[in-house]
Amino acid sequence: MQYVLAILAAFHILPAVFWAGTTFALARSGGAGAEVLARQQLGAATVAILAGLALMYFLHNGAVGNFELALGVGALCAIAAAGVQSGMGMPALRRLPRASAADAPLLKERFVRAQRIAAGLLAITVICMAVPRFI
């Protein structure tokens, strides 16, 4: 069973680091490289969230203490970040190639705003993953 947990942890941590890193980079750079990274970003988010849910099931099933509450807040923030990126950022990015010269900057700003909101939510997520060990 330990090897399953190790594999799940790898499938949770590695994509989450990619997801958070690209989110922070896209938020800071004004969306430079968004066309290349956005789809992979959401794929990494999906894998990280599903693996995190599996880890929560195997390691914290039935128990509800401060540790689980902090992890739950982090998980909700991560899910919200993925929702903002897929619901607000991706539609703007998809419309960008066909946009008029007047609409293109607005769509790009909408994508960047989604990345900035998601970056804040993912920062809370990272804090919620680290803090419970000390509660």
Secondary structure, 3 states (H helix, E strand, C coil): CHHHHHHHHHHHHHHHHHHHHHHHHHHHHCCCCHHHHHHHHHHHHHHHHHHHHHHHHHHHCCCCCHHHHHHHHHHHHHHHHHHHHHHHHHHHHHHHHHCCCCCHHHHHHHHHHHHHHHHHHHHHHHHHHHHHHHC
